[in-house]
Amino acid sequence: RIISYLLIVKALTNQDKTRIMSVKSPSSSASIQYQEFTPQQQEEEGGEFSNKASIQQLFQQTFTDSENEQEGQIVGQLSWDLMDQTPTDDLFVFVATDDDSTRLAGCIMFSRFQFPEQTNTVSFLLSPVAVRTSHQKRGIGQGLLRFAIDELKKLEPKINLLVTYGDPNYYSKVGFQPVTISVIPPPHPLSMPQGWLAQPLHQKGIQSIPGTSCCVAALDKKELW
């Protein structure tokens, strides 16, 4: 199975205010907004994306449409578990909205990802990723990814590596390249190792990370990998 993953490696966790970016969808007249929301903000702000159940439904329906009902239930439950079980400091959520920020168009989640043998490294893993079926093929997913990466780089300038587990054809469009598990270890064996990709941000090449890795409880299930 490939459920899109993104690893953000950084030296420190820092909290800053997140800006809102509004762009025109290239294939329609709709305005798409990209922004980060914390669980607390999601409860306080109006709009569809303020409801955890709506976010879960987005993931469930999107993966049901693209794969099957069982896959939709698995990814929907994963998104809920991440929001419900993960400590606030261990989770970033980014959303894309349209219709004056009242309709959820897409969502991605970053959760803490650790290398026990590298105690000075703090990292985050992206999973899952979904763009509403009716909003696909408009560049919204890639736009949301670029926005999120840009915001995370501002939160901590020492981010130096991105890793994702997903479709190589899709992620190569935003700068990812294949990487082996001996260079960056995943927490579980990969069912599709060709989908293990990485992108250096500051150094000239991808640096090997020795040892093992571990993820938050919601993602710590070998069937997701």
ZIFENBEL-V773201 format. One record per pair of residues at least 24 apart in sequence whose ideal C-beta (glycine too) atoms are under 8 Angstrom apart, sorted by the first residue. I is the first residue (numbers start at 0). J is the second residue. D is the distance in Angstrom with one decimal. If there is no record, write none. Layout:
I:J:D
I:J:D
//
This chain:
0:70:7.9
0:190:5.7
0:191:7.4
0:222:7.4
0:223:6.9
0:224:7.5
1:164:6.4
1:165:5.4
1:166:6.5
1:190:7.9
1:191:5.4
1:194:4.8
2:74:6.4
2:77:7.6
2:126:5.5
2:127:5.3
2:128:7.9
2:164:7.3
2:165:7.7
2:223:6.1
3:125:6.7
3:126:6.3
3:127:6.6
3:128:4.0
3:163:6.3
3:164:6.8
3:165:3.8
3:166:7.6
3:170:7.9
4:124:5.7
4:125:5.7
4:126:4.6
4:162:7.3
4:163:5.4
4:164:3.6
4:165:6.6
5:107:7.8
5:109:7.0
5:123:7.9
5:124:6.7
5:125:3.0
5:126:7.6
5:128:7.9
5:144:7.5
5:161:6.0
5:162:6.8
5:163:4.5
6:112:5.6
6:122:5.6
6:123:7.0
6:124:5.2
6:125:7.3
6:160:7.0
6:161:6.5
6:162:3.5
6:163:7.2
6:183:7.3
6:197:7.8
7:109:6.3
7:112:8.0
7:122:6.0
7:123:4.1
7:124:7.7
7:125:7.4
7:148:7.8
7:151:5.4
7:158:5.7
7:160:7.8
7:161:6.3
8:120:6.0
8:121:7.7
8:122:4.4
8:158:6.4
8:159:5.9
8:160:4.2
8:161:7.8
8:162:7.8
8:208:7.9
9:120:7.8
9:121:5.4
9:122:6.7
9:123:7.6
9:151:7.6
9:155:4.3
9:157:5.3
9:158:4.3
9:159:7.5
10:119:6.7
10:120:7.1
10:121:6.5
10:155:7.0
10:157:4.0
11:121:6.4
11:155:5.7
11:157:6.6
12:88:6.8
12:121:5.6
12:154:7.9
12:155:6.8
13:154:5.1
13:155:5.0
14:154:7.1
15:153:6.5
15:154:5.4
17:150:5.6
18:150:7.5
20:146:5.5
22:142:6.4
24:97:7.5
24:134:7.9
24:137:4.7
24:138:7.1
24:139:6.7
25:137:6.4
25:138:5.4
26:136:7.1
26:137:4.7
26:138:7.6
27:137:6.6
29:97:4.8
29:98:7.3
30:97:6.5
31:95:5.6
31:96:7.2
31:97:5.4
31:104:6.3
31:137:7.9
31:139:5.8
31:142:6.8
32:95:6.9
32:96:5.1
32:97:7.3
32:100:5.4
33:93:6.8
33:94:7.5
33:95:5.4
33:142:6.4
33:143:5.5
33:146:3.9
33:147:7.6
34:93:7.1
34:94:6.3
34:96:7.7
35:91:6.4
35:92:6.8
35:93:5.1
35:94:7.9
35:147:7.4
35:150:5.9
36:92:5.5
36:93:7.7
36:94:6.0
37:87:6.5
37:92:7.2
38:82:6.3
38:87:6.3
38:90:7.5
38:92:7.5
39:87:7.5
41:92:7.4
45:101:7.6
46:96:6.8
46:100:5.4
46:101:4.7
46:102:7.9
46:103:8.0
47:96:7.7
47:101:5.9
47:102:5.7
47:103:4.9
48:94:4.8
48:96:5.8
48:100:7.8
48:103:4.4
48:106:7.4
51:79:6.8
51:82:5.1
51:83:7.2
53:103:6.0
54:78:6.1
54:82:6.9
54:92:7.8
54:94:7.8
54:103:6.8
54:106:5.5
55:79:4.5
55:82:7.8
57:103:5.4
57:105:7.7
57:106:5.9
57:129:5.6
57:131:6.2
58:106:7.1
58:127:5.7
58:129:4.8
60:131:7.8
60:132:7.1
61:129:4.2
61:130:6.9
61:131:6.3
61:132:5.9
62:127:7.9
62:129:7.0
64:132:4.5
65:132:7.4
73:223:7.7
74:127:5.2
74:129:7.5
77:126:7.4
77:127:5.9
77:217:6.1
77:218:7.3
77:223:6.9
78:106:7.6
78:108:6.7
78:127:5.8
78:129:8.0
80:216:7.7
80:217:3.8
81:108:5.4
81:110:5.9
81:215:7.2
81:217:4.6
81:218:7.5
82:108:7.7
84:215:7.7
84:216:6.0
84:217:5.6
85:110:5.6
85:111:7.8
85:215:5.2
85:216:7.7
85:217:6.3
89:215:5.9
90:215:7.9
91:123:6.5
91:147:7.6
91:151:7.1
93:143:6.1
93:146:6.8
93:147:4.3
93:150:7.3
94:143:7.8
95:130:7.3
95:134:7.9
95:139:5.3
95:142:7.1
95:143:4.7
97:134:7.4
103:131:6.9
104:130:6.6
104:131:5.4
104:134:4.6
104:139:5.7
105:129:6.3
105:130:4.0
105:131:6.5
105:134:6.7
105:139:5.3
105:140:6.1
105:143:5.3
107:143:6.0
107:144:6.9
107:147:6.0
109:147:7.3
109:151:7.3
110:214:6.7
110:215:4.5
110:217:7.2
110:218:6.4
111:214:7.7
111:215:5.8
112:186:7.9
112:212:6.5
112:213:7.5
112:214:5.3
112:215:7.8
113:212:6.7
113:213:5.3
113:214:7.8
114:184:7.7
114:208:5.8
114:210:5.8
114:211:7.2
114:212:5.3
115:210:6.5
115:211:6.1
115:212:7.9
115:213:6.6
116:209:6.2
116:210:3.1
116:211:6.8
117:208:6.3
117:209:7.6
117:210:6.4
120:208:7.5
123:151:7.4
124:214:5.7
124:215:8.0
124:218:6.8
125:163:6.7
126:164:7.6
126:218:6.1
126:223:7.7
128:165:7.6
140:169:8.0
141:172:6.3
141:173:5.8
144:173:5.8
145:173:6.4
152:200:7.0
158:200:5.8
159:199:6.6
159:200:5.3
159:201:4.9
159:202:6.1
159:206:7.8
160:197:6.4
160:198:7.3
160:199:5.7
160:200:6.5
160:205:6.9
160:206:7.2
161:197:6.5
161:198:4.4
161:199:7.9
161:200:6.6
162:195:7.3
162:196:6.8
162:197:4.5
162:198:7.7
163:196:5.0
163:197:7.6
163:198:7.9
164:189:6.9
164:194:5.2
164:195:5.7
164:196:7.4
164:224:7.5
165:194:5.5
165:196:7.1
166:194:6.7
167:193:6.5
167:194:6.4
167:196:6.1
170:196:5.3
171:196:7.7
173:198:7.7
174:198:4.7
176:205:7.7
178:205:6.0
181:207:7.5
182:207:4.8
182:208:7.2
183:207:7.5
183:208:5.4
183:212:7.9
184:208:6.8
184:210:6.8
184:211:5.6
184:212:5.0
185:212:6.4
185:224:6.4
186:211:7.5
186:212:4.9
186:213:5.3
186:214:5.0
186:218:7.8
186:219:6.7
186:224:7.3
187:219:8.0
187:220:7.9
187:221:4.3
187:223:7.7
187:224:4.1
188:221:7.0
188:224:6.7
189:224:5.6
190:224:6.4
//
